[in-house]
Amino acid sequence: MADQQKNQPQNNNGNKEQDLGQLLKIKREKLAALQEAGKDPFQITKFDVTAHSGDIKENYAQMEGKTVSLAGRIMQKRVMGKASFCNIQDLKGNIQSYVARDSVGEEVYADFKKYDVGDIVGITGEVFKTKTGEISVHAAEITLLSKSLQILPEKYHGLTNTDLRYRQRYTDLIMNEKVKETFIKRSKIISAIRRYLDNQGFMEVETPMLVSNAGGAAARPFETHFNALDEDVKLRISLELYLKRLIVGGLERVYEIGRVFRNEGLDTSHNPEFTLMELYQAYTDYNGMMDLTEDMFRSVAQEVCGTTTIPYGGDMIDLGSPFKRITMIDAVKKYTGIDFDQVPDTAAAKKLADEKEVHYEERHTKGDILNLFFEEFVEEHLVQPTFVMDHPVEISPLTKRKLDKPDYVERFELFITGHEVCNAYSELNDPIDQRERFRAQEALLAQGDEEANHTDEDFLNALEIGMPPTGGIGYGIDRLVMLLTDSAAIRDVLLFPTMKTLGGKDQ
């Protein structure tokens, strides 16, 4: 008896697996029966959809009594003798359909009773309200368009396993309405950005993803080999250097929304491939870029969310009021009491870092340490939109120096909810200064900094041809989507986030 009790959990688990296997077997048997009867759903090539569930519900007064054709996935089904109900989910929500034997015919009704939750059907019928007031479609015709051979997660709990949700996004989209809404909103955000920039006279362009020199940002690139040319190439880490070449060519206002790739870690705000928006405008500076950024974020929020007050993580983010502006030095002074204008040199900066237990590397200079202080003590406090301006030249190799303060540059980062969401410059257009900055980057590379830039001779040649005074902006689309959808993790706004392959090494 003890042995029997000991083995009981295994038997139960085995029974569950057997039951699942039996259910899957039944689904395939149903498909085989349909195929044998000449009703193979996979041979159907099209179905003319005239309405979606959301449209019917929103415009019921106009659509009552009219005949519509809609298609979607069966999410619920109740068979009650001569009449049944099913719930159909499509792009814009879900709607109930009343399926009666007398309306669709005996043979069709007999087939319908064998349909499974998960099957995709097309329904043509009249829009009406049931006695309980539910907007429905009275089916006159119903067609099986695709047979589901898998079993959807349990209806009331949905797909709750986070890892599985990301790996099987298709199932996640079916089971979690909020997820679908997030990605529909993501598409609207990108469209709104494009619309805004097009209206501002910017031209959308495309630049190479495979490059010999991956520059424009502090990041480690992915490397690959181009067989046709027998040449090692890299995936781009930024859009900057090619877009600036177009400014040199006289295009004046250009932007690109495209994927970039950075060989870095995964966390709640980083994915190795992500979508970047970069724009460049001739004859303006970082002040003009601040005005443009503020107006763009406000306009996109208003268009997509219908408001400029955005809920995020328990805070209400105000995109409608003027964004705060503060220099990096003043921000560090505000939250630490240390005025880096009074710090004479790198040695003194390192001493302060030691006192405050701020980790730095031997190669770091005073400017680097100022930035480390900012990251350590300031960033988390910048919840409401704040432009942090005037960064040290050491961390800004492509930015124009401040005339009155040449150790600093005309650069800003926009912080919201404690995270950087935008980076912008008065672009460096002096080819002599740019060459010196590249030399400094090469020295950092030699010291082991894998994120430092290589010298780009063709870009220097473009600057020597002549680039007008220019302002530029770059921001991650994913982080903006996170903000406007109140999403805590970047994976929640990526349809297919990067994940370790199942069955791979260490799995």
URGI-V477137 format. One record per backbone hydrogen bond with DSSP energy under -0.5 kcal/mol. NH is the residue of the N-H (numbers start at 1). CO is the residue of the C=O. Records with the same first field share a line. If there is no record, write none. Layout:
BEGIN
NH=CO  CO
END
This chain:
BEGIN
5=1
6=2
7=3
8=4  5
9=5
11=7
12=8
13=9
14=10
15=11
16=12
17=13
18=14
19=15
20=16
21=17
22=18
23=19
24=20
25=21
26=22
27=23
28=24
29=25
30=26
31=27
32=28
33=29
34=30
35=31
36=32
37=33
38=35
39=34
43=40
44=41
49=47
50=69
51=69
56=52
57=53
58=54
59=55
60=57
62=59
63=59
64=60
65=127
66=63
68=125
70=123
72=121
73=89
74=119
75=73  87
76=87
78=85
80=78  83
83=80
84=99
85=78
86=97
87=76
88=86  95
89=73
90=93
93=90
95=88
96=135
97=86
98=137
99=84  97
100=98
101=82
103=100
104=100
105=101
109=105
110=106
111=107
112=108
113=109
114=110  111
115=112
118=74
119=116
120=146
121=72  119
122=143
123=70
124=141
125=68
126=138
127=66
128=136
130=134
133=130
136=128
137=96
138=126
139=98  137
140=124
141=124
143=122
145=120  143
146=120
148=146
149=147
152=150
157=154
158=154
160=158
162=160
165=161
166=162
167=163
168=164
169=166
171=168
172=168
173=169
174=170
175=171
176=172
177=175
180=176
181=177
182=178
183=179
184=180
185=181
186=182
187=183
188=184
189=185
190=186
191=187
192=188
193=189
194=190
195=191
196=192
197=193
198=194
199=195
200=196
201=198
202=197
203=253
205=255
211=209  234
215=213
219=217  451
221=219
224=233
226=231
227=225
230=226
231=226
233=224
234=211
235=222
236=209
243=239
244=240
245=241
246=242
247=243
248=244
249=245
250=247
251=246
253=251
254=280
255=203
256=278
258=256  276
260=274
261=236
262=272
263=220
264=262
267=270
270=267
274=260
276=258  274
277=475
278=256  276
279=473
280=254
281=471
282=252
283=469
284=281
289=285
290=286
291=287
292=288
293=289
294=290
295=291
296=292
297=293
298=294
299=295
300=296
301=297
302=298
303=299
304=300
305=301
306=301  302
307=301
310=308  317
312=315
315=312
317=310  315
318=316
319=308  317
324=385
326=387
328=389
331=327
332=328
333=329
334=330
335=331
336=332
337=332  333
338=332
339=337
340=338
342=339
343=340
344=342
349=345
350=346
351=347
352=348
353=349
354=350
355=351
356=352
357=353  354
358=353
359=357
364=361
369=365
370=366
371=367
372=368
373=369
374=370
375=371
376=372
377=373
378=374
379=374
381=378
382=378  379
383=381
386=415
387=324
388=386  413
389=326  387
390=411
393=407
395=392
396=393
399=396
400=426
402=405  408
405=402
408=405
409=391
410=400
411=409
412=424
413=388
414=422
415=386  413
416=419
417=383
418=382
419=416
421=414
422=414
423=474
424=412
425=472
426=410
427=425  470
428=398
431=429
434=430
435=431
436=432
437=433
438=434
439=435
440=436
441=437
442=438
443=439
444=440
445=441
446=442
447=443
448=445
449=444
450=448
452=449
457=455
460=456
461=457
462=458
463=459
464=460
465=461
466=462
471=281
472=425
473=279
474=423
475=277
477=275
478=275
480=476
481=477
482=478
483=479
484=480
485=481
486=482  483
487=482
490=268
492=489
493=490
494=491
495=493
497=494
504=501
507=504
END
